[in-house]
């Protein structure tokens, strides 16, 4: 219940954004269109940037992050960290399902340009790349924080943030998503991570374990098992 409450609080910005998108609120529509047009013009005709963005689109696809998290979960399970592995897979599954359901519910069309840089199928809201990059990075950070020293935590957080931000930029610059699609993907992923992590913390308290701080990772006691 606490995990659901945390997810609900975090999901408030997402819900507001969803309402604005579905109601076609003019200021948001104008912002989305203007940013999409500006970035599209910067990329159009620049073969180098187009190649980089297209490669990035493949490298940061949802299934890349899913495969990485699943592989880490299998490794955690082999180390005896089954609760942590189960959490990682649960958060991944909930986030993936949420993205698919929201796309089908909203049915927002992707941006259209006379000279498209890149073509993508399916609906636009929320961005699956943005959602799964945030979700995958967030899961990995919470899993591995216990074995990272302070400066390595900062470096990992900086690298993860850069990956998430560049993924979002990539989707808009390629002309396959609006800004609101990307932000919605991030917000949905944050809600999933917050809700499932909150539920995990309740489980820890019920088993006599202290609450873990945000920089300690989800299960600080897992450090020894990971280092073996």
MDAnalysis code that builds the backbone (N, CA, C; Angstrom):
import MDAnalysis as mda
import numpy as np

u = mda.Universe.empty(684, n_residues=228, atom_resindex=np.repeat(np.arange(228), 3), trajectory=True)
u.add_TopologyAttr("name", ["N", "CA", "C"] * 228)
u.add_TopologyAttr("resid", np.arange(1, 229))
u.add_TopologyAttr("resname", ["UNK", "UNK", "UNK", "UNK", "UNK", "UNK", "UNK", "UNK", "UNK", "UNK", "UNK", "UNK", "UNK", "UNK", "UNK", "UNK", "UNK", "UNK", "UNK", "UNK", "UNK", "UNK", "UNK", "UNK", "UNK", "UNK", "UNK", "UNK", "UNK", "UNK", "UNK", "UNK", "UNK", "UNK", "UNK", "UNK", "UNK", "UNK", "UNK", "UNK", "UNK", "UNK", "UNK", "UNK", "UNK", "UNK", "UNK", "UNK", "UNK", "UNK", "UNK", "UNK", "UNK", "UNK", "UNK", "UNK", "UNK", "UNK", "UNK", "UNK", "UNK", "UNK", "UNK", "UNK", "UNK", "UNK", "UNK", "UNK", "UNK", "UNK", "UNK", "UNK", "UNK", "UNK", "UNK", "UNK", "UNK", "UNK", "UNK", "UNK", "UNK", "UNK", "UNK", "UNK", "UNK", "UNK", "UNK", "UNK", "UNK", "UNK", "UNK", "UNK", "UNK", "UNK", "UNK", "UNK", "UNK", "UNK", "UNK", "UNK", "UNK", "UNK", "UNK", "UNK", "UNK", "UNK", "UNK", "UNK", "UNK", "UNK", "UNK", "UNK", "UNK", "UNK", "UNK", "UNK", "UNK", "UNK", "UNK", "UNK", "UNK", "UNK", "UNK", "UNK", "UNK", "UNK", "UNK", "UNK", "UNK", "UNK", "UNK", "UNK", "UNK", "UNK", "UNK", "UNK", "UNK", "UNK", "UNK", "UNK", "UNK", "UNK", "UNK", "UNK", "UNK", "UNK", "UNK", "UNK", "UNK", "UNK", "UNK", "UNK", "UNK", "UNK", "UNK", "UNK", "UNK", "UNK", "UNK", "UNK", "UNK", "UNK", "UNK", "UNK", "UNK", "UNK", "UNK", "UNK", "UNK", "UNK", "UNK", "UNK", "UNK", "UNK", "UNK", "UNK", "UNK", "UNK", "UNK", "UNK", "UNK", "UNK", "UNK", "UNK", "UNK", "UNK", "UNK", "UNK", "UNK", "UNK", "UNK", "UNK", "UNK", "UNK", "UNK", "UNK", "UNK", "UNK", "UNK", "UNK", "UNK", "UNK", "UNK", "UNK", "UNK", "UNK", "UNK", "UNK", "UNK", "UNK", "UNK", "UNK", "UNK", "UNK", "UNK", "UNK", "UNK", "UNK", "UNK", "UNK", "UNK", "UNK", "UNK", "UNK", "UNK", "UNK", "UNK", "UNK"])
u.atoms.positions = np.array([
    [0.827, -1.207, 0.000],
    [0.000, 0.000, 0.000],
    [0.863, 1.259, 0.000],
    [1.951, 1.231, 0.820],
    [2.831, 2.387, 0.859],
    [3.495, 2.592, -0.495],
    [3.916, 1.472, -1.117],
    [4.525, 1.569, -2.436],
    [3.568, 2.178, -3.442],
    [2.296, 1.784, -3.367],
    [1.291, 2.337, -4.279],
    [1.081, 3.826, -4.029],
    [1.114, 4.219, -2.750],
    [0.942, 5.628, -2.404],
    [2.090, 6.466, -2.944],
    [3.310, 5.951, -2.797],
    [4.476, 6.657, -3.325],
    [4.363, 6.803, -4.835],
    [3.989, 5.719, -5.501],
    [3.837, 5.765, -6.957],
    [2.767, 6.771, -7.366],
    [1.686, 6.836, -6.592],
    [0.603, 7.760, -6.900],
    [1.070, 9.203, -6.811],
    [1.835, 9.522, -5.761],
    [2.331, 10.886, -5.581],
    [3.271, 11.266, -6.730],
    [4.183, 10.357, -7.073],
    [5.130, 10.622, -8.147],
    [4.417, 10.719, -9.491],
    [3.301, 9.996, -9.626],
    [2.588, 9.959, -10.907],
    [1.719, 11.189, -11.148],
    [1.599, 12.070, -10.176],
    [0.759, 13.253, -10.349],
    [1.213, 14.106, -11.530],
    [2.525, 14.418, -11.655],
    [2.948, 15.186, -12.846],
    [2.641, 14.468, -14.153],
    [2.802, 13.143, -14.151],
    [2.497, 12.377, -15.352],
    [1.014, 12.478, -15.688],
    [0.167, 12.366, -14.671],
    [-1.279, 12.436, -14.888],
    [-1.672, 13.791, -15.460],
    [-1.074, 14.849, -14.927],
    [-1.354, 16.193, -15.442],
    [-0.939, 16.301, -16.904],
    [0.238, 15.764, -17.217],
    [0.716, 15.804, -18.595],
    [-0.194, 14.996, -19.513],
    [-0.651, 13.855, -19.026],
    [-1.562, 13.022, -19.806],
    [-2.854, 13.769, -20.123],
    [-3.392, 14.477, -19.142],
    [-4.627, 15.248, -19.349],
    [-4.400, 16.344, -20.379],
    [-3.275, 17.030, -20.285],
    [-2.985, 18.121, -21.221],
    [-2.812, 17.600, -22.648],
    [-2.190, 16.432, -22.780],
    [-1.980, 15.858, -24.111],
    [-3.300, 15.399, -24.714],
    [-4.090, 14.673, -23.949],
    [-5.355, 14.144, -24.469],
    [-6.367, 15.257, -24.758],
    [-6.269, 16.360, -24.027],
    [-7.181, 17.485, -24.262],
    [-6.648, 18.432, -25.338],
    [-5.447, 18.112, -25.860],
    [-4.818, 18.921, -26.908],
    [-4.700, 20.383, -26.492],
    [-4.171, 20.585, -25.286],
    [-3.981, 21.932, -24.740],
    [-3.052, 22.718, -25.653],
    [-3.491, 23.850, -26.128],
    [-2.783, 24.576, -27.181],
    [-1.352, 24.971, -26.813],
    [-1.090, 25.527, -25.623],
    [0.310, 25.888, -25.306],
    [1.266, 24.698, -25.358],
    [0.828, 23.539, -24.876],
    [1.676, 22.353, -24.924],
    [1.839, 21.868, -26.363],
    [0.769, 21.898, -27.128],
    [0.843, 21.500, -28.530],
    [1.825, 22.390, -29.297],
    [1.782, 23.681, -28.992],
    [2.667, 24.627, -29.673],
    [4.122, 24.376, -29.288],
    [4.360, 24.135, -27.990],
    [5.711, 23.848, -27.524],
    [6.251, 22.579, -28.176],
    [5.457, 21.536, -28.179],
    [5.871, 20.277, -28.794],
    [6.230, 20.466, -30.260],
    [5.385, 21.170, -30.969],
    [5.593, 21.356, -32.400],
    [6.829, 22.212, -32.684],
    [6.984, 23.299, -31.922],
    [8.113, 24.208, -32.145],
    [9.445, 23.505, -31.889],
    [9.534, 22.760, -30.785],
    [10.785, 22.064, -30.464],
    [11.072, 20.982, -31.497],
    [10.039, 20.251, -31.884],
    [10.213, 19.199, -32.886],
    [10.689, 19.786, -34.213],
    [10.106, 20.901, -34.627],
    [10.502, 21.539, -35.890],
    [11.941, 22.046, -35.826],
    [12.305, 22.688, -34.702],
    [13.651, 23.248, -34.576],
    [14.716, 22.157, -34.620],
    [14.516, 21.085, -33.851],
    [15.506, 20.012, -33.826],
    [15.561, 19.280, -35.159],
    [14.414, 19.132, -35.798],
    [14.371, 18.459, -37.088],
    [15.173, 19.237, -38.128],
    [15.071, 20.555, -38.103],
    [15.810, 21.384, -39.047],
    [17.313, 21.315, -38.804],
    [17.718, 21.173, -37.531],
    [19.137, 21.071, -37.209],
    [19.734, 19.761, -37.720],
    [18.937, 18.709, -37.675],
    [19.431, 17.385, -38.057],
    [19.337, 17.158, -39.562],
    [18.291, 17.678, -40.179],
    [18.019, 17.423, -41.592],
    [19.195, 17.836, -42.477],
    [19.668, 16.897, -43.271],
    [20.750, 17.198, -44.192],
    [22.140, 16.998, -43.635],
    [22.265, 16.785, -42.318],
    [23.569, 16.537, -41.705],
    [23.741, 15.029, -41.563],
    [24.432, 14.427, -42.505],
    [24.540, 12.964, -42.539],
    [25.209, 12.397, -41.290],
    [26.213, 13.099, -40.773],
    [26.926, 12.599, -39.593],
    [26.002, 12.518, -38.386],
    [25.275, 13.606, -38.133],
    [24.354, 13.619, -36.993],
    [23.248, 12.593, -37.191],
    [22.746, 12.491, -38.399],
    [21.694, 11.504, -38.672],
    [22.185, 10.091, -38.370],
    [23.409, 9.776, -38.797],
    [23.961, 8.436, -38.555],
    [24.134, 8.173, -37.062],
    [24.621, 9.186, -36.336],
    [24.825, 9.035, -34.892],
    [23.492, 8.800, -34.183],
    [22.495, 9.582, -34.551],
    [21.190, 9.467, -33.909],
    [20.502, 8.145, -34.251],
    [20.654, 7.695, -35.478],
    [20.060, 6.419, -35.866],
    [20.735, 5.258, -35.135],
    [22.059, 5.331, -34.980],
    [22.773, 4.305, -34.210],
    [22.331, 4.351, -32.750],
    [22.216, 5.564, -32.213],
    [21.772, 5.716, -30.829],
    [20.367, 5.163, -30.633],
    [19.506, 5.351, -31.640],
    [18.140, 4.843, -31.551],
    [18.125, 3.327, -31.375],
    [19.038, 2.649, -32.071],
    [19.140, 1.195, -31.952],
    [19.789, 0.794, -30.638],
    [20.858, 1.509, -30.256],
    [21.610, 1.166, -29.042],
    [20.811, 1.409, -27.776],
    [19.847, 2.333, -27.827],
    [19.047, 2.646, -26.633],
    [17.611, 2.162, -26.774],
    [17.389, 1.187, -27.623],
    [16.029, 0.656, -27.785],
    [15.580, -0.024, -26.494],
    [14.278, -0.094, -26.258],
    [13.782, -0.709, -25.023],
    [14.331, -2.099, -24.757],
    [14.487, -2.906, -25.804],
    [14.936, -4.286, -25.581],
    [16.399, -4.360, -25.178],
    [17.193, -3.373, -25.501],
    [18.580, -3.356, -25.021],
    [18.594, -3.248, -23.500],
    [17.827, -2.316, -22.965],
    [17.760, -2.149, -21.512],
    [17.103, -3.358, -20.848],
    [16.093, -3.921, -21.500],
    [15.428, -5.097, -20.930],
    [16.378, -6.278, -20.829],
    [17.146, -6.508, -21.894],
    [18.089, -7.631, -21.891],
    [19.146, -7.435, -20.802],
    [19.637, -6.215, -20.664],
    [20.653, -5.940, -19.639],
    [20.092, -6.199, -18.245],
    [18.891, -5.691, -17.962],
    [18.294, -5.885, -16.632],
    [18.001, -7.358, -16.376],
    [17.504, -8.069, -17.377],
    [17.227, -9.503, -17.213],
    [18.521, -10.254, -16.930],
    [19.600, -9.920, -17.647],
    [20.889, -10.571, -17.412],
    [21.389, -10.294, -16.000],
    [21.239, -9.068, -15.541],
    [21.653, -8.723, -14.178],
    [20.806, -9.473, -13.158],
    [19.504, -9.596, -13.429],
    [18.611, -10.319, -12.506],
    [19.016, -11.791, -12.403],
    [19.375, -12.396, -13.528],
    [19.834, -13.790, -13.513],
    [21.113, -13.918, -12.684],
    [22.009, -12.949, -12.864],
    [23.260, -12.949, -12.092],
    [22.984, -12.784, -10.603],
    [22.065, -11.877, -10.248],
    [21.701, -11.685, -8.846],
    [21.119, -12.961, -8.255],
    [20.269, -13.612, -9.025],
    [19.653, -14.869, -8.560],
    [20.728, -15.916, -8.289],
    [21.731, -15.995, -9.153],
    [22.811, -16.968, -8.983],
    [23.653, -16.667, -7.750],
    [23.642, -15.400, -7.317],
    [24.390, -14.992, -6.126],
    [23.564, -15.127, -4.857],
    [22.351, -15.615, -4.998],
    [21.486, -15.777, -3.837],
    [20.678, -14.543, -3.491],
    [20.767, -13.514, -4.302],
    [20.029, -12.274, -4.048],
    [18.698, -12.328, -4.789],
    [17.873, -13.250, -4.390],
    [16.651, -13.524, -5.136],
    [15.599, -12.437, -4.980],
    [15.532, -11.828, -3.809],
    [14.552, -10.753, -3.616],
    [14.892, -9.557, -4.509],
    [16.181, -9.242, -4.586],
    [16.611, -8.125, -5.413],
    [16.376, -8.432, -6.891],
    [16.634, -9.663, -7.300],
    [16.387, -10.075, -8.681],
    [14.900, -9.991, -9.007],
    [14.064, -10.431, -8.074],
    [12.619, -10.389, -8.287],
    [12.127, -8.956, -8.408],
    [12.681, -8.065, -7.590],
    [12.284, -6.659, -7.688],
    [12.646, -6.084, -9.055],
    [13.866, -6.346, -9.511],
    [14.314, -5.812, -10.794],
    [13.402, -6.281, -11.929],
    [13.065, -7.549, -11.943],
    [12.199, -8.088, -13.003],
    [10.781, -7.553, -12.882],
    [10.303, -7.398, -11.653],
    [8.949, -6.874, -11.445],
    [8.840, -5.437, -11.935],
    [9.809, -4.591, -11.550],
    [9.803, -3.195, -11.994],
    [9.896, -3.109, -13.516],
    [10.736, -3.957, -14.095],
    [10.897, -3.970, -15.554],
    [9.590, -4.357, -16.240],
    [8.924, -5.384, -15.731],
    [7.677, -5.858, -16.336],
    [6.560, -4.827, -16.206],
    [6.443, -4.216, -15.034],
    [5.392, -3.217, -14.825],
    [5.598, -2.023, -15.744],
    [6.846, -1.556, -15.834],
    [7.133, -0.419, -16.698],
    [6.869, -0.718, -18.156],
    [7.287, -1.896, -18.608],
    [7.056, -2.266, -19.999],
    [5.582, -2.368, -20.332],
    [4.824, -2.987, -19.439],
    [3.385, -3.126, -19.652],
    [2.691, -1.765, -19.627],
    [3.122, -0.907, -18.714],
    [2.519, 0.420, -18.617],
    [2.722, 1.200, -19.912],
    [3.917, 1.128, -20.473],
    [4.184, 1.849, -21.710],
    [3.286, 1.400, -22.844],
    [3.105, 0.092, -22.980],
    [2.264, -0.448, -24.051],
    [0.808, -0.034, -23.856],
    [0.302, -0.164, -22.643],
    [-1.094, 0.168, -22.364],
    [-1.368, 1.649, -22.606],
    [-0.460, 2.513, -22.153],
    [-0.663, 3.949, -22.326],
    [-0.674, 4.341, -23.800],
    [0.196, 3.742, -24.593],
    [0.199, 4.039, -26.018],
    [-1.149, 3.696, -26.653],
    [-1.693, 2.549, -26.273],
    [-2.962, 2.109, -26.844],
    [-4.130, 2.959, -26.352],
    [-4.029, 3.454, -25.136],
    [-5.110, 4.278, -24.586],
    [-5.123, 5.676, -25.198],
    [-3.953, 6.280, -25.329],
    [-3.873, 7.666, -25.800],
    [-3.948, 7.746, -27.326],
    [-3.295, 6.802, -28.026],
    [-3.298, 6.749, -29.497],
    [-2.855, 8.072, -30.125],
    [-1.794, 8.628, -29.607],
    [-1.282, 9.888, -30.160],
    [-0.411, 9.608, -31.380],
    [-0.664, 10.323, -32.455],
    [0.112, 10.131, -33.678],
    [1.508, 10.724, -33.516],
    [2.466, 10.131, -34.192],
    [3.832, 10.648, -34.155],
    [3.939, 11.928, -34.988],
    [4.989, 12.720, -34.740],
    [5.194, 13.934, -35.565],
    [5.340, 13.576, -37.045],
    [4.913, 14.482, -37.892],
    [5.042, 14.271, -39.335],
    [5.791, 15.445, -39.956],
    [6.703, 15.120, -40.889],
    [7.500, 16.136, -41.565],
    [7.506, 15.854, -43.065],
    [7.608, 16.927, -43.890],
    [7.682, 16.724, -45.342],
    [8.884, 15.877, -45.737],
    [9.999, 16.069, -45.026],
    [11.214, 15.292, -45.280],
    [11.658, 14.621, -43.979],
    [11.078, 13.508, -43.627],
    [11.413, 12.864, -42.354],
    [12.848, 12.352, -42.330],
    [13.474, 12.491, -41.183],
    [14.831, 11.978, -40.984],
    [14.785, 10.489, -40.691],
    [13.759, 10.076, -39.966],
    [13.677, 8.693, -39.493],
    [12.205, 8.343, -39.345],
    [11.856, 7.108, -39.605],
    [10.467, 6.677, -39.499],
    [10.328, 5.618, -38.406],
    [9.273, 5.721, -37.631],
    [9.010, 4.749, -36.574],
    [7.530, 4.407, -36.594],
    [7.213, 3.188, -36.240],
    [5.822, 2.743, -36.241],
    [5.220, 2.888, -34.845],
    [3.920, 2.720, -34.775],
    [3.245, 2.755, -33.485],
    [2.871, 4.162, -33.059],
    [2.349, 4.243, -31.844],
    [1.899, 5.531, -31.315],
    [3.039, 6.254, -30.605],
    [2.786, 7.513, -30.276],
    [3.853, 8.399, -29.815],
    [3.934, 8.568, -28.301],
    [2.803, 8.509, -27.597],
    [2.764, 8.855, -26.167],
    [2.511, 7.620, -25.302],
    [3.418, 7.353, -24.331],
    [4.703, 8.006, -24.067],
    [5.812, 7.378, -24.903],
    [6.989, 7.967, -24.859],
    [8.125, 7.413, -25.592],
    [8.610, 6.139, -24.906],
    [8.596, 5.023, -25.637],
    [9.074, 3.766, -25.077],
    [10.561, 3.796, -24.804],
    [11.325, 4.465, -25.691],
    [12.766, 4.599, -25.472],
    [13.051, 5.376, -24.188],
    [12.352, 6.497, -24.005],
    [12.569, 7.322, -22.820],
    [12.181, 6.570, -21.549],
    [11.024, 5.916, -21.586],
    [10.554, 5.179, -20.412],
    [11.533, 4.070, -20.022],
    [11.923, 3.263, -20.988],
    [12.755, 2.104, -20.677],
    [14.205, 2.471, -20.379],
    [14.700, 3.560, -20.954],
    [16.053, 3.995, -20.600],
    [16.095, 4.463, -19.156],
    [15.114, 5.273, -18.749],
    [15.034, 5.746, -17.366],
    [14.834, 4.565, -16.423],
    [13.938, 3.672, -16.796],
    [13.641, 2.514, -15.959],
    [14.863, 1.611, -15.815],
    [15.508, 1.301, -16.937],
    [16.676, 0.426, -16.894],
    [17.815, 1.015, -16.100],
    [18.118, 2.287, -16.351],
    [19.201, 2.959, -15.619],
    [18.862, 3.029, -14.132],
    [17.628, 3.372, -13.801],
    [17.228, 3.464, -12.397],
    [17.356, 2.137, -11.668],
    [16.932, 1.064, -12.312],
    [17.043, -0.267, -11.707],
    [18.505, -0.625, -11.459],
    [19.348, -0.407, -12.449],
    [20.765, -0.758, -12.327],
    [21.453, 0.058, -11.241],
    [21.120, 1.341, -11.146],
    [21.727, 2.169, -10.109],
    [21.329, 1.685, -8.713],
    [20.060, 1.396, -8.505],
    [19.611, 0.947, -7.188],
    [20.168, -0.427, -6.829],
    [20.430, -1.246, -7.835],
    [21.004, -2.569, -7.585],
    [22.473, -2.468, -7.212],
    [23.242, -1.640, -7.928],
    [24.698, -1.643, -7.783],
    [25.261, -0.549, -6.873],
    [24.439, 0.375, -6.414],
    [24.936, 1.400, -5.490],
    [25.659, 0.813, -4.268],
    [25.183, -0.308, -3.696],
    [25.853, -0.840, -2.500],
    [27.322, -1.195, -2.700],
    [27.757, -1.486, -3.914],
    [29.149, -1.901, -4.135],
    [29.996, -0.775, -4.725],
    [29.430, 0.405, -4.871],
    [30.167, 1.523, -5.447],
    [30.587, 2.502, -4.353],
    [31.839, 2.948, -4.427],
    [32.295, 3.983, -3.520],
    [31.704, 5.323, -3.941],
    [31.894, 6.319, -3.078],
    [31.199, 7.589, -3.279],
    [31.444, 8.182, -4.660],
    [32.709, 8.292, -5.083],
    [32.984, 8.944, -6.373],
    [32.470, 8.111, -7.531],
    [32.464, 6.778, -7.350],
    [31.939, 5.921, -8.409],
    [30.414, 6.027, -8.493],
    [29.778, 6.263, -7.360],
    [28.332, 6.486, -7.390],
    [28.016, 7.754, -8.173],
    [28.802, 8.802, -7.923],
    [28.595, 10.064, -8.649],
    [28.818, 9.853, -10.142],
    [29.879, 9.106, -10.487],
    [30.173, 8.851, -11.900],
    [29.070, 8.019, -12.543],
    [28.588, 6.990, -11.827],
    [27.520, 6.143, -12.358],
    [26.239, 6.941, -12.542],
    [25.933, 7.805, -11.578],
    [24.729, 8.630, -11.676],
    [24.837, 9.611, -12.834],
    [26.023, 10.191, -13.011],
    [26.229, 11.132, -14.118],
    [26.107, 10.425, -15.457],
    [26.718, 9.238, -15.566],
    [26.637, 8.480, -16.813],
    [25.196, 8.066, -17.102],
    [24.492, 7.574, -16.084],
    [23.098, 7.167, -16.267],
    [22.224, 8.335, -16.686],
    [22.439, 9.497, -16.063],
    [21.665, 10.688, -16.424],
    [21.933, 11.091, -17.869],
    [23.206, 11.018, -18.274],
    [23.566, 11.372, -19.647],
    [22.898, 10.445, -20.649],
    [22.867, 9.151, -20.334],
    [22.224, 8.178, -21.232],
    [20.740, 8.481, -21.383],
    [20.084, 8.749, -20.252],
    [18.647, 9.022, -20.276],
    [18.347, 10.307, -21.050],
    [19.116, 11.360, -20.776],
    [18.876, 12.635, -21.452],
    [19.149, 12.540, -22.949],
    [20.247, 11.867, -23.312],
    [20.561, 11.761, -24.737],
    [19.528, 10.903, -25.463],
    [19.030, 9.888, -24.786],
    [17.970, 9.061, -25.396],
    [16.751, 9.915, -25.701],
    [16.379, 10.763, -24.739],
    [15.246, 11.654, -24.967],
    [15.491, 12.621, -26.107],
    [16.685, 13.202, -26.140],
    [17.041, 14.118, -27.230],
    [16.987, 13.398, -28.578],
    [17.508, 12.184, -28.598],
    [17.539, 11.391, -29.828],
    [16.142, 11.200, -30.405],
    [15.176, 10.899, -29.541],
    [13.819, 10.639, -30.024],
    [13.173, 11.890, -30.621],
    [13.455, 13.042, -30.020],
    [12.871, 14.289, -30.527],
    [13.597, 14.736, -31.789],
    [14.930, 14.653, -31.775],
    [15.718, 15.108, -32.922],
    [15.460, 14.262, -34.161],
    [15.175, 12.977, -33.974],
    [14.867, 12.112, -35.113],
    [13.458, 12.356, -35.645],
    [12.680, 13.128, -34.895],
    [11.342, 13.472, -35.359],
    [10.301, 12.393, -35.140],
    [10.526, 11.506, -34.154],
    [9.561, 10.435, -33.911],
    [8.795, 10.620, -32.601],
    [9.158, 11.665, -31.826],
    [8.451, 11.949, -30.578],
    [8.449, 13.440, -30.304],
    [7.478, 13.854, -29.501],
    [7.421, 15.219, -28.998],
    [8.093, 15.283, -27.619],
    [8.355, 16.511, -27.162],
    [8.932, 16.697, -25.831],
    [8.047, 16.063, -24.764],
    [6.760, 16.266, -24.855],
    [5.838, 15.732, -23.861],
    [5.836, 14.202, -23.843],
    [6.087, 13.578, -24.990],
    [6.179, 12.115, -25.025],
    [7.363, 11.630, -24.191],
    [8.481, 12.319, -24.355],
    [9.706, 11.946, -23.645],
    [9.560, 12.181, -22.148],
    [9.059, 13.355, -21.782],
    [8.880, 13.674, -20.365],
    [7.896, 12.700, -19.716],
    [6.859, 12.339, -20.435],
    [5.889, 11.375, -19.917],
    [6.534, 10.019, -19.693],
    [7.415, 9.602, -20.591],
    [8.121, 8.344, -20.413],
    [8.976, 8.359, -19.163],
    [9.682, 9.465, -18.948],
    [10.503, 9.581, -17.734],
    [9.637, 9.550, -16.481],
    [8.529, 10.284, -16.512],
    [7.655, 10.352, -15.337],
    [7.049, 8.990, -15.013],
    [6.642, 8.260, -16.042],
    [6.064, 6.930, -15.824],
    [7.099, 5.983, -15.225],
    [8.327, 6.046, -15.735],
    [9.393, 5.188, -15.198],
    [9.699, 5.535, -13.753],
    [9.731, 6.826, -13.441],
    [9.988, 7.256, -12.063],
    [8.899, 6.744, -11.126],
    [7.655, 6.794, -11.577],
    [6.550, 6.295, -10.754],
    [6.694, 4.803, -10.483],
    [7.086, 4.045, -11.492],
    [7.267, 2.599, -11.326],
    [8.398, 2.310, -10.338],
    [9.527, 2.997, -10.526],
    [10.670, 2.769, -9.636],
    [10.326, 3.161, -8.207],
    [9.700, 4.328, -8.040],
    [9.346, 4.797, -6.703],
    [8.351, 3.858, -6.026],
    [7.344, 3.422, -6.778],
    [6.327, 2.542, -6.197],
    [6.869, 1.184, -5.805],
    [7.632, 0.560, -6.696],
    [8.164, -0.778, -6.395],
    [9.253, -0.715, -5.331],
    [10.073, 0.344, -5.364],
    [11.106, 0.501, -4.336],
    [10.469, 0.767, -2.980],
    [9.378, 1.544, -2.976],
    [8.666, 1.780, -1.719],
    [8.115, 0.491, -1.137],
    [7.548, -0.355, -2.000],
    [7.063, -1.657, -1.535],
    [8.188, -2.522, -1.012],
    [9.352, -2.453, -1.637],
    [10.514, -3.239, -1.201],
    [10.980, -2.773, 0.173],
    [10.946, -1.460, 0.412],
    [11.351, -0.926, 1.713],
    [10.400, -1.393, 2.816],
    [9.116, -1.464, 2.511],
    [8.150, -1.970, 3.492],
    [8.469, -3.414, 3.833],
    [8.794, -4.214, 2.828],
    [9.175, -5.602, 3.078],
    [10.390, -5.667, 3.993],
    [11.362, -4.795, 3.794],
    [12.562, -4.773, 4.639],
    [12.191, -4.481, 6.090],
    [11.318, -3.516, 6.298],
    [10.901, -3.165, 7.655],
    [10.163, -4.325, 8.323],
    [9.349, -5.011, 7.551],
    [8.606, -6.141, 8.111],
    [9.525, -7.281, 8.535],
    [10.719, -7.342, 7.948],
    [11.682, -8.393, 8.287],
    [12.792, -7.886, 9.193],
    [12.543, -6.763, 9.846],
    [13.482, -6.260, 10.836],
    [14.700, -5.558, 10.283],
    [14.694, -5.201, 9.009],
    [15.822, -4.489, 8.408],
    [15.524, -2.997, 8.380],
    [16.560, -2.199, 8.485],
    [16.372, -0.752, 8.471],
    [16.060, -0.261, 7.051],
    [15.480, 0.928, 6.974],
    [15.234, 1.529, 5.670],
    [16.559, 1.970, 5.066],
    [16.743, 1.721, 3.800],
    [17.976, 2.097, 3.119],
    [17.871, 3.522, 2.602],
    [18.973, 4.257, 2.703],
    [19.009, 5.607, 2.154],
    [19.087, 5.563, 0.642],
    [18.709, 6.637, -0.033],
    [18.685, 6.646, -1.499],
    [20.046, 6.401, -2.134],
    [21.134, 6.778, -1.456],
    [22.464, 6.570, -2.027],
    [23.053, 5.212, -1.655],
    [22.319, 4.443, -0.840],
    [22.810, 3.127, -0.437],
    [22.361, 2.017, -1.384],
    [21.440, 2.336, -2.257],
    [20.874, 1.302, -3.103],
    [19.665, 0.690, -2.453],
    [19.082, -0.280, -3.129],
    [17.850, -0.869, -2.627],
    [18.105, -1.840, -1.476],
    [19.207, -2.563, -1.543],
    [19.507, -3.553, -0.504],
    [20.999, -3.479, -0.158],
    [21.368, -2.595, 0.793],
    [22.779, -2.401, 1.141],
    [23.491, -3.691, 1.533],
    [22.746, -4.635, 2.130],
    [23.361, -5.881, 2.583],
    [23.815, -6.779, 1.438],
    [23.463, -6.421, 0.224],
    [23.807, -7.270, -0.921],
    [25.258, -7.111, -1.368],
    [25.967, -6.126, -0.813],
    [27.325, -5.820, -1.270],
    [28.250, -7.016, -1.176],
    [28.228, -7.718, -0.041],
    [29.140, -8.844, 0.153],
    [28.892, -9.956, -0.869],
    [27.628, -10.253, -1.096],
    [27.295, -11.314, -2.053],
    [27.710, -10.935, -3.465],
    [27.623, -9.653, -3.809],
    [28.013, -9.210, -5.150],
    [29.520, -9.283, -5.348],
    [30.273, -9.098, -4.283],
    [31.738, -9.072, -4.393],
    [32.350, -10.463, -4.394],
    [31.575, -11.484, -4.027],
    [32.123, -12.839, -3.956],
    [32.546, -13.357, -5.334],
])
